[in-house]
């Protein structure tokens, strides 16, 4: 009889232990769920704010360029700017033409001032990627396909470098110099991303330099 009572007492203690552990695990799961949704909602809100600010800056940039008669295609949502190579270079050259220098002397300050006058963008731009592009006809027939691709890679990279070099080394942006050193990135894309019109590659439009804004990724310390 005493043994039975002891077993009953031990069983009760074990039951209390498992109930306590179950409650603890349930509470931990709820905490993780709350933290997950908080992180998700905060990230979603940040993304909305970022998109809205980029769109606002893109529209302001588009208006600025139009008001100064600067010919460039601006994506009104992402702010990606496309400049035709005809505005900047001679055929298959990466040295700025006189026309190209005159163009950048107007474009560069308008572009940078438009971006950095936006307080949100000024604080949150992680990179400005300057990316060169060619068309699939450049150097065709002179080299093997692989050699042609790499010749175009070299040309596209050098053209992007030339634009970046001009933007960094002109007097008007000295107040932005240190900031530009940290965020300007140069890339070459060869003819990997052509532009099509009516299903066919548009060679003049494919030859271009693009400027892209990449925002900083926020770390959550909340």
N, C-alpha and C positions, 0 to 999 in steps of 0.2 A: 504493500500500500504506500509506503514511504517512497519507494522507487518510482511508482507511478506519479506521485505528486512532484517528485524532483524532475521527472521527464517533462511533465506539463509546464513546470516553471522554466526549464531550459527552452522548450518550444516557444513559449511566450517571449522570452528574451530574443530568440532568433527571429521571430516574426517582427518584433519591434525594430531590430537591426535592419531587416530587409525593407520594411516600410520607410525607415529613415533614409536608406540608400536610394530607394526609388524616388522619394521626394527630392532628394539632392540632385539626382540625375535629371529629373524633370525640370528642376529649376535651372540647371546648367544649359539644357537644351533650349529653354526659353530665352536665356540670356544670349546664347549664340544666335538665335533667330532674330532677336531684337537688334543685336549688333550688325548682323548681315543686312537687314532692311535699312537700318540707319545709314550704313556705308553706301548701299545702293542708291538710296534716295538722295544723299548728299552728292554722290558722284553724278547722278542724273541731273541734279540742279546745276552743278558746276558746268556740265556739258551744255546745258541749255544756255546758261549765261555766256559761255565761251562762244557758242555759235552765234548768238545774238550780237555780241560785240564784234565778231569777225565780219558779220554781214553789214553791220553799221559802218565799220571801217572801210569795207569794200565799196559800199555805195558812195561814201565820202570821197574815196580815192578816184572812183569813176568820174564823179562830178568835177573833181579838181583837174584831172587830166583833160577832160572835155573843155573846161573853161580856159585852159592854156593851149588848146589845139594840139595836144600830144596824142599821136596815133598809137594806141595800145588797146588790146582786148582784155577787159577785166571781168572775171567771174564775179557776179554780184552777190554770191553767197559765200564762196570760199576765199575770195580776194586774190586768187591766182592771176597773175598778169602775164600775158603773152606778147612778146615784142618780135616782130618779123625781122629776120636777118637782113632784109633789104634796107631796113632803117639803120643798120649798124655796120655791116661788113660788105666787102666785095666778094665775088664768087670764090668759094673755097679758101677764103682768107680769115684769119682770126685777129688781124689788126684793125682797129677802129678806122673807118673812113672818116673824112672830114664831116660828112653828113652824120655819121654815127656819133662823133664827138659833140656836134651841135645838138643832136637828139638827147644824149645822156646829160648834157649840161642843163637841159630843161627837165628831163624826166626824173633824174636822181633826186634833186631836192624836193620836187613835188611828191614823189613816192615816199621818201623818208619822213618828210615833215607831216604828211598826211597820216602815216602810221603812228608816229611818236607824239602827235598831238592828242591821240586817243589815250587817256590815262590808263585804262584797263590793259590795252595792248602793250603800252610802253613798259608796264610792269611784268607782263606775262608772256611776251614773245620769247620762245626758246631758241628758234632758228629762223633765219631768212635764207632759204635755199635758192641759189642761182643755178639754174640747170639748162645746159645747152642741148639742142636737138638738131638733127640733120634730116634729110630725106633719103630714101633708099636708092636714089639714082646717083648721088655723089660718089665719084671714083669708080662707078660701075664699069666693068670691062677692062679696067686697068690692072686689077688685082684679083686674087681668089676671093671667094665670098667671105671667108674669115678675115682675110687681110683688109677687104673693103669695109667690113664692120668695124674693125679696130682703127682704120684710118679715120672713119667717121667718129668713132669714140674720141680719138685724139683731138679732132677738130672741134667737136661739141664741147669737150672739156676746156680747151683753150679759149673758146669764145666765152664760156661762162666765167672763166678766170679773168679775161680781159674786162668784162663788165664789172665784176667784183672789184678788180684793181682800180678801175676808174672811180667807182663809187666811194671807195675808202680813201683814195689819195687826192681828192679835190678839196679845195679850201672851205667850201660852204658847210661841210659836215664835221668840222673839227670838234664841235661840242658833243657829237655823237661818236667820235672816234673810238674810245675805249669800249663802248657798248657794241659797236659794229664788229670789233675784233673778236668779241665773244660769241656773236650769233650768226655771222655770215658764213655759209657753207657753199662750196662749189662742187657741182656734179656734172658729169657728161652722160648722155643717154644714147648717143649714136642715133640710129634710125629706129630704135626699139618701140617708140610711141608715136607713130605717124598720125596725121590728121586726115580724115576722109571727107570727101564731098561727093554726094550722089554715088556712094559705094566705091569710089576710086580715091587713091591717095592724092591729096592736094599737095604737090611738091612745095610751092611757095609757102603755104601755111605750116607745113611740117618743119621747115627750116626756121627755127625760132629760138629765143631765149625766154625761159619762164622764171618768174620770181614767186616763190611759195612761202607762206607763213606757217610755221609749226609752233604751236603753243606749248608752254611748259606743262609737264605732268605734275599735278599737285600731289604732295605727300600728305597723308591724313594724320595729323597729330591732334586728334580731337577726342 
